[in-house]
């Protein structure tokens, strides 16, 4: 069963450019094992990094090595702390 992780932080406009730059740099990094998809959302200064993981073990392994987890890469670049939540993915619809 896939796992969805959502990491969220309020980011002041002055440092939001660091978020976008870090996100751009993620494309050049090796993807952590088990990371199927990853998304960046922004709404009114609240940024979220959502990852879809093959298993909770894959997520936990990336979390243990903070330099490999997309949320840490993005939010550390802006110097902000983030919160984390997890959900089991039971279904999805793709076009």
C-alpha positions as a Markdown table, in Angstrom:
| # | Residue | x | y | z |
|---|---|---|---|---|
| 1 | Unk | 0.0 | 0.0 | 0.0 |
| 2 | Unk | 1.4 | 3.4 | -1.0 |
| 3 | Unk | 1.9 | 6.1 | 1.6 |
| 4 | Unk | 1.3 | 9.9 | 1.1 |
| 5 | Unk | 3.4 | 12.2 | 3.2 |
| 6 | Unk | 2.5 | 15.9 | 3.5 |
| 7 | Unk | 5.0 | 18.4 | 4.9 |
| 8 | Unk | 3.8 | 21.9 | 5.5 |
| 9 | Unk | 5.3 | 25.2 | 6.5 |
| 10 | Unk | 4.5 | 28.9 | 6.5 |
| 11 | Unk | 7.1 | 30.7 | 4.4 |
| 12 | Unk | 7.6 | 34.4 | 4.3 |
| 13 | Unk | 7.7 | 36.0 | 0.9 |
| 14 | Unk | 11.3 | 37.1 | 1.5 |
| 15 | Unk | 12.5 | 33.5 | 1.5 |
| 16 | Unk | 10.0 | 31.9 | -0.9 |
| 17 | Unk | 12.6 | 32.1 | -3.7 |
| 18 | Unk | 14.7 | 29.7 | -1.7 |
| 19 | Unk | 11.8 | 27.2 | -1.8 |
| 20 | Unk | 11.5 | 27.4 | -5.6 |
| 21 | Unk | 15.2 | 27.1 | -6.1 |
| 22 | Unk | 15.5 | 24.1 | -3.8 |
| 23 | Unk | 12.6 | 22.5 | -5.6 |
| 24 | Unk | 14.3 | 23.1 | -9.0 |
| 25 | Unk | 17.5 | 21.5 | -7.6 |
| 26 | Unk | 15.6 | 18.3 | -6.6 |
| 27 | Unk | 15.4 | 17.3 | -10.2 |
| 28 | Unk | 19.2 | 16.9 | -10.3 |
| 29 | Unk | 19.3 | 14.8 | -7.1 |
| 30 | Unk | 19.0 | 11.1 | -6.9 |
| 31 | Unk | 15.4 | 10.2 | -6.0 |
| 32 | Unk | 15.1 | 8.3 | -2.7 |
| 33 | Unk | 14.2 | 4.7 | -3.0 |
| 34 | Unk | 10.5 | 4.2 | -3.1 |
| 35 | Unk | 9.5 | 7.8 | -3.9 |
| 36 | Unk | 6.9 | 7.4 | -6.7 |
| 37 | Unk | 5.8 | 11.0 | -7.1 |
| 38 | Unk | 6.4 | 14.3 | -5.4 |
| 39 | Unk | 4.5 | 17.6 | -5.6 |
| 40 | Unk | 5.0 | 21.2 | -4.4 |
| 41 | Unk | 2.0 | 23.3 | -3.5 |
| 42 | Unk | 1.7 | 26.9 | -2.4 |
| 43 | Unk | -1.3 | 28.8 | -1.2 |
| 44 | Unk | -1.1 | 32.2 | 0.4 |
| 45 | Unk | 2.4 | 31.7 | 1.9 |
| 46 | Unk | 1.7 | 28.1 | 3.0 |
| 47 | Unk | 4.0 | 25.6 | 1.1 |
| 48 | Unk | 3.4 | 21.9 | 1.1 |
| 49 | Unk | 5.6 | 19.1 | -0.2 |
| 50 | Unk | 3.5 | 16.0 | -0.9 |
| 51 | Unk | 5.3 | 12.7 | -1.6 |
| 52 | Unk | 3.8 | 9.4 | -2.7 |
| 53 | Unk | 5.9 | 6.5 | -1.4 |
| 54 | Unk | 5.8 | 2.8 | -2.3 |
| 55 | Unk | 5.9 | 1.8 | 1.4 |
| 56 | Unk | 6.2 | 3.4 | 4.8 |
| 57 | Unk | 9.6 | 1.7 | 5.1 |
| 58 | Unk | 10.8 | 3.6 | 2.0 |
| 59 | Unk | 9.5 | 6.9 | 3.5 |
| 60 | Unk | 11.1 | 6.2 | 6.9 |
| 61 | Unk | 14.5 | 5.4 | 5.3 |
| 62 | Unk | 14.4 | 8.7 | 3.5 |
| 63 | Unk | 13.3 | 10.5 | 6.6 |
| 64 | Unk | 16.2 | 9.0 | 8.6 |
| 65 | Unk | 18.6 | 10.5 | 6.0 |
| 66 | Unk | 17.3 | 14.1 | 6.0 |
| 67 | Unk | 19.4 | 15.0 | 3.1 |
| 68 | Unk | 17.4 | 12.6 | 0.9 |
| 69 | Unk | 13.9 | 13.5 | 1.9 |
| 70 | Unk | 12.4 | 16.1 | -0.5 |
| 71 | Unk | 10.6 | 18.0 | 2.3 |
| 72 | Unk | 13.8 | 18.5 | 4.3 |
| 73 | Unk | 15.7 | 19.6 | 1.1 |
| 74 | Unk | 13.1 | 22.2 | 0.3 |
| 75 | Unk | 12.3 | 23.6 | 3.7 |
| 76 | Unk | 15.9 | 23.6 | 5.0 |
| 77 | Unk | 16.8 | 25.7 | 2.0 |
| 78 | Unk | 14.4 | 28.4 | 3.4 |
| 79 | Unk | 15.5 | 27.8 | 7.0 |
| 80 | Unk | 11.9 | 27.0 | 8.1 |
| 81 | Unk | 10.6 | 24.1 | 10.2 |
| 82 | Unk | 7.8 | 22.0 | 8.8 |
| 83 | Unk | 5.1 | 19.7 | 10.1 |
| 84 | Unk | 4.5 | 16.2 | 8.8 |
| 85 | Unk | 1.4 | 14.1 | 8.3 |
| 86 | Unk | 0.9 | 10.7 | 6.7 |
| 87 | Unk | -2.0 | 8.9 | 5.0 |
| 88 | Unk | -2.4 | 5.5 | 3.4 |
| 89 | Unk | -3.3 | 5.8 | -0.3 |
| 90 | Unk | -6.3 | 3.6 | -1.2 |
| 91 | Unk | -7.0 | 4.8 | -4.7 |
| 92 | Unk | -6.2 | 7.3 | -7.4 |
| 93 | Unk | -7.5 | 8.4 | -10.8 |
| 94 | Unk | -5.1 | 9.4 | -13.6 |
| 95 | Unk | -5.9 | 10.8 | -17.0 |
